[in-house]
Amino acid sequence: MGSRQYYCFLSVIAVELLQLTYLHRTQPTADAIVILNPLEIRILKAKSPKLPKTFTVSWAVQAIARLGGYLEHRHKTPIGIQVLWRGWLKLHDLCEGWQLAKET
């Protein structure tokens, strides 16, 4: 992958994370399907210690942040972009693993 393609790929992820953080601030009670596909939601459900009644944008952001190493006992600390980046990458790795396991 050339450097131009690499930066284009990173730009796509950055835009997705910006959309995620914007919706978390402006529409936290919106349905999580707005920002995630059904497989991503399914994996986050499997990785979550306790499940809410409704799966909202706020829940999704917190679940992704936990994948990235966010410490839940520090609720006063806002979720940062670096922890979301790490969680987003881990979520996509888990999705890829799920799809590969399903094919075999």
Helices and strands as residue ranges (DSSP letters): H 3-26, G 32-34, H 38-47, H 57-67, H 81-103
